[in-house]
Structure formats: C-alpha cells, structure tokens
Amino acid sequence: MYFQHNGAPPHSSHEVRNFLNYRFPGRWIGRDSPHNWPARSLDLSPLDYCVWGWMKELVYSVKVVTRDELLSRILDAADRIRNSQQKLQRATRTVHNRVAACVAAGGGIFENQL
C-alpha cells in the first residue's frame, strides 16, 4: 500500500516525513518523498475530483449556523455517500479513464482529453 498526500506545508514537516518514512518506507507520495508529487500536478484520486465536491454540496446546500450542525451534516453526508454504491462505482470506474489519459499524455496535462 502507498500513502499519498497533497503538498500542504503541514504535511511536509520534518516530523511528518520521518513518520511516513518509518510507517511507509519507500511507499509514500508527496513533497520531498521517495516518489515526489510535482507541484500543481493533476490528481487521479476520485476523492479529489468527485467525492469532496459531492460532500461540500451536501453539507453546504443550506447555510451552517453552529459547529454541532456542521458536524452532523458532515456525518450525514458521509453516510449518504457511503450508501450511494452506484454513484461511487461510476466515480471509481472513471479512474481508469483518467489513468489511461494521463499515460497517453506522458504524465502531462490530460484533463482536456476527458
């Protein structure tokens, strides 16, 4: 298994890199990692191009007023997404198309090919 994270500064601190080197030796992807993740690279993760937007839409469809309400909406949205197997399967299948387009583009920009 590989661990992948984005290039957020807190994710690339010395302590985090040491932990990832210990927990996932040679098997993590990110800034200053064994498998460097280039800045502004396109993401192949269905979480980034599908699920997070879907969750935001469910959570923020109506203005959130309190912290407890936000937490409740996040948990409800996660449950709705988890139980939407057909939509999740469709999003997951899309990964194959994105990977093929990325390979065809030689690892370059491929979103315009989709």
Contact map, one row per residue, 1 for C-alpha under 8 A:
111000000000000000000000001000000000000000000000000000000000000000000000000000000000000000000000000000000000000000
111100000000000000000001001110000000000000000000000000000000000000000000000000000000000000000000000000000000000000
111110000000000000000001001110000000000000000000000000000000000000000000000000000000000000000000000000000000000000
011111000000000000000000000111000000000000000000000000000000000000000000000000000000000000000000000000000000000000
001111100010000000000000000011000000000000000000000000000000000000000000000000000000000000000000000000000000000000
000111110010000000000000000001100000100000000000000000000000000000000000000000000000000000000000000000000000000000
000011111011000000000000000001100000101000000000000000000000000000000000000000000000000000000000000000000000000000
000001111111000000000000000000000000000000000000000000000000000000000000000000000000000000000000000000000000000000
000000111111100000000000000000000000000000000000000000000000000000000000000000000000000000000000000000000000000000
000000011111100100000000000000000000000000000000000000000000000000000000000000000000000000000000000000000000000000
000011111111100110000000000000000000000000000000000000000000000000000000000000000000000000000000000000000000000000
000000111111110110000000000001110000000000000000000000000000000000000000000000000000000000000000000000000000000000
000000001111111110000000000000000000000000000000000000000000000000000000000000000000000000000000000000000000000000
000000000001111111000000000000000000000000000000000000000000000000000000000000000000000000000000000000000000000000
000000000000111111100000000000000000000000000000000000000000000000000000000000000000000000000000000000000000000000
000000000111111111110000000000000000000000000000000000000000000000000000000000000000000000000000000000000000000000
000000000011111111111000000000011000000000000000000000000000000000000000000000000000000000000000000000000000000000
000000000000011111111100000000000000000000000000000000000000000000000000000000000000000000000000000000000000000000
000000000000001111111110000000000000000000000000000000000000000000000000000000000000000000000000000000000000000000
000000000000000111111111100100000000000000000000000000000000000000000000000000000000000000000000000000000000000000
000000000000000011111111111100000000000000000000000000000000000000000000000000000000000000000000000000000000000000
000000000000000001111111100000000000000000000000000000000000000000000000000000000000000000000000000000000000000000
000000000000000000111111100000000000000000000000000000000000000000000000000000000000000000000000000000000000000000
011000000000000000011111111100000000000000000000000000000000000000000000000000000000000000000000000000000000000000
000000000000000000011111111100000000000000000000000000000000000000000000000000000000000000000000000000000000000000
000000000000000000001001111100000110000000000000000000000000000000000000000000000000000000000000000000000000000000
111000000000000000001001111110000110000000000000000000000000000000000000000000000000000000000000000000000000000000
011100000000000000011001111111001110000000000000000000000000000000000000000000000000000000000000000000000000000000
011110000000000000000000001111101111100000000000000000000000000000000000000000000000000000000000000000000000000000
000111100001000000000000000111111011100000000000000000000000000000000000000000000000000000000000000000000000000000
000001100001000000000000000011111001110000000000000000000000000000000000000000000000000000000000000000000000000000
000000000001000010000000000001111111000000000000000000000000000000000000000000000000000000000000000000000000000000
000000000000000010000000000111111111100000000000000000000000000000000000000000000000000000000000000000000000000000
000000000000000000000000011110011111000000000000000000000000000000000000000000000000000000000000000000000000000000
000000000000000000000000011111011111100000000000000000000000000000000000000000000000000000000000000000000000000000
000000000000000000000000000011111111110000000000000000000000000000000000000000000000000000000000000000000000000000
000001100000000000000000000011101011111010000000000000000000000000000000000000000000000000000000000000000000000000
000000000000000000000000000000100001111110000000000000000000000000000000000000000000000000000000000000000000000000
000000100000000000000000000000000000111110000000000000000000000000000000000000000000000000000000000000000000000000
000000000000000000000000000000000000011111000000000000000000000000000000000000000000000000000000000000000000000000
000000000000000000000000000000000000111111100000000000000000000000000000000000000000000000000000000000000000000000
000000000000000000000000000000000000000111110000000000000000000000000000000000000000000000000000000000000000100000
000000000000000000000000000000000000000011111001100000000000000000000000000000000000000000000000000000000000000000
000000000000000000000000000000000000000001111101100000000000000000000000000000000000000000000010011000000000000000
000000000000000000000000000000000000000000111111100000000000000000000000000000000000000000000010000000000000000000
000000000000000000000000000000000000000000011111111000000000000000000000000000000000000000110110000000000000000000
000000000000000000000000000000000000000000001111111100000000000000000000000000000000000000000000000000000000000000
000000000000000000000000000000000000000000111111111110000000000000000000000000000000000000000000000000000000000000
000000000000000000000000000000000000000000111111111110000000000000000000000000000000000000000000000000000000000000
000000000000000000000000000000000000000000000111111111000000000000000000000000000000000000100000000000000000000000
000000000000000000000000000000000000000000000111111111100000000000000000000000001000000000000000000000000000000000
000000000000000000000000000000000000000000000011111111110000000000000000000000000000000000000000000000000000000000
000000000000000000000000000000000000000000000001111111111000000000000000000000000000000000000000000000000000000000
000000000000000000000000000000000000000000000000011111111100000000000000000000000000000000000000000000000000000000
000000000000000000000000000000000000000000000000001111111110000000000000010011001000000000000000000000000000000000
000000000000000000000000000000000000000000000000000111111111100000000000000000000000000000000000000000000000000000
000000000000000000000000000000000000000000000000000011111111100000000000000000000000000000000000000000000000000000
000000000000000000000000000000000000000000000000000001111111100000000000100010000000000000000000000000000000000000
000000000000000000000000000000000000000000000000000000111111110000000100110010000000000000000000000000000000000000
000000000000000000000000000000000000000000000000000000011111111100000000000000000000000000000000000000000000000000
000000000000000000000000000000000000000000000000000000011111111000000000000000000000000000000000000000000000000000
000000000000000000000000000000000000000000000000000000000011111100000000000000000000000000000000000000000000000000
000000000000000000000000000000000000000000000000000000000001111110000000000000000000000000000000000000000000000000
000000000000000000000000000000000000000000000000000000000001011111101100000000000000000000000000000000000000000000
000000000000000000000000000000000000000000000000000000000000001111101100000000000000000000000000000000000000000000
000000000000000000000000000000000000000000000000000000000000000111111100000000000000000000000000000000000000000000
000000000000000000000000000000000000000000000000000000000000000111111110000000000000000000000000000000000000000000
000000000000000000000000000000000000000000000000000000000000000001111111000000000000000000000000000000000000000000
000000000000000000000000000000000000000000000000000000000000000111111111100000000000000000000000000000000000000000
000000000000000000000000000000000000000000000000000000000010000111111111110000000000000000000000000000000000000000
000000000000000000000000000000000000000000000000000000000000000000111111111000000000000000000000000000000000000000
000000000000000000000000000000000000000000000000000000000000000000011111111100000000000000000000000000000000000000
000000000000000000000000000000000000000000000000000000000110000000001111111110000000000000000000000000000000000000
000000000000000000000000000000000000000000000000000000100010000000000111111111000000000000000000000000000000000000
000000000000000000000000000000000000000000000000000000000000000000000011111111100000000000000000000000000000000000
000000000000000000000000000000000000000000000000000000000000000000000001111111110000000000000000000000000000000000
000000000000000000000000000000000000000000000000000000100110000000000000111111111000000000000000000000000000000000
000000000000000000000000000000000000000000000000000000100000000000000000011111111100000000000000000000000000000000
000000000000000000000000000000000000000000000000000000000000000000000000001111111110000000000000000000000000000000
000000000000000000000000000000000000000000000000000000000000000000000000000111111111000000000000000000000000000000
000000000000000000000000000000000000000000000000001000100000000000000000000011111111100100000000000000000000000000
000000000000000000000000000000000000000000000000000000000000000000000000000001111111100100000000000000000000000000
000000000000000000000000000000000000000000000000000000000000000000000000000000111111100000000000000000000000000000
000000000000000000000000000000000000000000000000000000000000000000000000000000011111111100000000000000000000000000
000000000000000000000000000000000000000000000000000000000000000000000000000000001111111110000000000000000000000000
000000000000000000000000000000000000000000000000000000000000000000000000000000000001111111000000000000000000000000
000000000000000000000000000000000000000000000000000000000000000000000000000000000001111111100000000000000000000000
000000000000000000000000000000000000000000000000000000000000000000000000000000001101111111110000000000000000000000
000000000000000000000000000000000000000000000000000000000000000000000000000000000000111111111000000000000000000000
000000000000000000000000000000000000000000000000000000000000000000000000000000000000011111111100000000000000000000
000000000000000000000000000000000000000000000100010000000000000000000000000000000000001111111110000000000000000000
000000000000000000000000000000000000000000000100000000000000000000000000000000000000000111111111000000000000000000
000000000000000000000000000000000000000000000000000000000000000000000000000000000000000011111111100000000000000000
000000000000000000000000000000000000000000000100000000000000000000000000000000000000000001111111110000000000000000
000000000000000000000000000000000000000000011100000000000000000000000000000000000000000000111111111000000000000000
000000000000000000000000000000000000000000000000000000000000000000000000000000000000000000011111111100000000000000
000000000000000000000000000000000000000000000000000000000000000000000000000000000000000000001111111110000000000001
000000000000000000000000000000000000000000010000000000000000000000000000000000000000000000000111111111000000011001
000000000000000000000000000000000000000000010000000000000000000000000000000000000000000000000011111111100000000000
000000000000000000000000000000000000000000000000000000000000000000000000000000000000000000000001111111110000000000
000000000000000000000000000000000000000000000000000000000000000000000000000000000000000000000000111111111000011011
000000000000000000000000000000000000000000000000000000000000000000000000000000000000000000000000011111111111110000
000000000000000000000000000000000000000000000000000000000000000000000000000000000000000000000000001111111110000000
000000000000000000000000000000000000000000000000000000000000000000000000000000000000000000000000000111111110000000
000000000000000000000000000000000000000000000000000000000000000000000000000000000000000000000000000011111111110000
000000000000000000000000000000000000000000000000000000000000000000000000000000000000000000000000000001111111000000
000000000000000000000000000000000000000000000000000000000000000000000000000000000000000000000000000001111111110000
000000000000000000000000000000000000000000000000000000000000000000000000000000000000000000000000000001001111110000
000000000000000000000000000000000000000001000000000000000000000000000000000000000000000000000000000001001011111100
000000000000000000000000000000000000000000000000000000000000000000000000000000000000000000000000010011001011111111
000000000000000000000000000000000000000000000000000000000000000000000000000000000000000000000000010010000000111111
000000000000000000000000000000000000000000000000000000000000000000000000000000000000000000000000000000000000111111
000000000000000000000000000000000000000000000000000000000000000000000000000000000000000000000000000010000000011111
000000000000000000000000000000000000000000000000000000000000000000000000000000000000000000000000110010000000011111
